[in-house]
Amino acid sequence: MSQKLPSVIEKTQEDLKKDAKIRELWMKNICDHDKHAKFKIKETYDFIIVGAGTAGCVLARELIHGIPNINILVLEAGGPNVHANGIISLPCTWFKAFRLYDCDWGYVTQEQKMKSHVNPTKEVTVKKGIPYPRGKVWGGCSSLNAMVYMRGQAKQYNDMAAQGPEYKIWDWDHCLEAFKALENNSRENPNEKFKQLHGFNGLHHVQDPHNGAYDIMSDLIDAAKNLGIPYNDDFNGERQNGVGRFQFTNEKGKRCSLADGFLRDALKKVEFHPGSEPNGFGKVVAVDVRSYAHVLEIIWDEENKKENIAIGVRYFCNGNVREAFIAPKGEVIICSGAINSPQILMLSGVGPKKNLEENNIKVRKELPVGRNLLDHPGCCFIAKSDPNTIHHWSSGCEIGIIHKANVEGKIPCKEEFFDENPDLQTIAMPLRPGLVDGLNVDGILLWSILNVPSSVGYLELDSNNPFDQPRIHLNYFEKSDDLYRMISSLKLSREILKQPPMSTVYNVKEIGINYTNGDDISDEDWEKFVLEKSVTTFHPGGTVKMAPESNGGVVNHRLQVYGTKNLRVVDASIFPYIPSGNTNAPTAMVAWRASRLIFEDYTRKNSL
């Protein structure tokens, strides 16, 4: 008997009443329990990591194995990834995974209005309320994403390092060391150059498509090459531009999230160290993961108010407010991602003064938290084709076309195809039933992604309620060059689909674009199409910017929050410049590099 994927069914009023009744009974049980709970255990750990996403999983594993005799508490707002094991593990269901209610924070962006770039006399709207998936599960977004393994170009990392002499620890050579240490690449018969640039002994499993590509995807490569786009057999090699096959964070054909690779390895280490004092119990060396633990705020040392010393966190779990503290020389490390990390800082009094005061939050340190929101906007071009046979061990996101876009919105020329500083990435995938809401046809989807955006967004608190969503302002296409570069990529997608064998063997016919002047689409129509169809590619970063404080930084080169002690942020929010590619691998890299900085600082503290 075959098992069907869970279907989405709208709740009735009766369902909502039942939910409310059960919550009422649950709260009564909690209140009755509290009457008898006269004592609470003081939780003390050497390190508290907030978030079991990509960064938190890597950091927990590296710290527990790298520093002797410590214990670590990891607080995760979601649950274990095994509670949706089938959908999360199977590559072909990735687009179902990020829609799992229990595994997603359910964010929605703010409506965005701006002047048209094509006709400035008109006001245009960028798609009202874009769903903004963020992982709320062990492994975070690495448990929900499309598993594409990309590092981005060396340039972004060298730009980070160019902010000052102390930032050299973030140049490409240092970051490459981390990428290789993390990676376990299973490519068969790699050449010498591949061996130089990749790792083969880490826990971040990476592999080529397990069962080969869909036929239509393989032939798409030929269609792109017919237009003069060079072939690239390694998008993480010496150059990023060209057409080729992606590699994936899979192991033996199944998803390998950072929870699978790193957190589970961290949990294996459990030791007991007897106490030296007469009645001392001793110390358990281990990583504890507390699921469904929603962090409310950072706890500060109120006896040293001027120094903003973090001593723990307050969190909500199983109906109770709990507190966890760090031992002397320990740290609170926020690894909650580009949306939740700035929210936690702001709720704790670290952020823009105006936004904190209007939400009745005491300002401890004024910093531009939540600013510099960077993301890769995407826009999909869709065409119908002859039916495809589904490969159940494939995510479908097999082929990439990475190129320099034309800033005037024209189809890129040969020189732009060969430019080794590309700014557009197109992910090609078969259009399967259920992939796009309301479109149950076979075909092909070309997803253009602006890898090097000029537009910058921001987020801010909507209230001081830690369970409220922050207001997310993406500011997609606010800069005109972003719009025209996206139009350039979409025009290229159209041109590729006109090439044989796409137009001949697969009978490809574009859908979803309205135009009346023959085969031409005006720039005004292109702008309307882009703004209506734009979506996130789930790659936010930059909201807790690593930079000198005088340049809008929130954390320094060692990822320590300015104006505080014992507080670090380690995740994609620290990127001053967004990596030019999928951000899962770069985020893991940040955590690995951070672990080495923490080793050094912890050793120095213990030598004093």
ABEGO torsion letter per residue (X at the ends): XBBBBBBBBBBBAAAAAAAAAAAAAAAAAAAAAAAABABBBBBBBABBBBEABAAAAAAAAAAAAABBGBBBBBBBABBBAAAAAAAAABAAAAAAAAABAAABAGBBBBBBBBBBAABAABBBBBEBGBBBBBBBBBGEAAAABAGBBBAEBAAAAAAAAAAEAAAAAABAAAAAAAAAAABBBABBGBBAAAAAABBAABABBBBBBAAEBBAAAAAAAAAAAAAGBBBBABAABABABEBBBBBBBBBGGBBBBAAAAAAAAAAABBBBBBBABAABAEBBBBBBBBBGBBBABBBBBAABAAAGBBAEBBBBBGGBBBBBBBBBGBBBBBAAEAAAAAAAAAAAGBEBAAAAAAAGBBBABBBBBGBGBBBBBBBBBBBBBBBBBBBAABAGBABBBBBBBBAAGBBBBAAAAABABBABBBBBBBBBBGABBGBBBBEBBBBBBBABBABBBBBBBABABAABBBBBBAGBGABAAAAAAAAAAAAAAAAAAABOAAAAAAGBBBBGBBBABEABBBAAAAAAAAAAABBBAGABBGABBBBBAAAGBABBAAGBBBGBBGBBBBBAAABABBBBEBAAAAAAAAAAAAAAAAAAAAAAAAAX
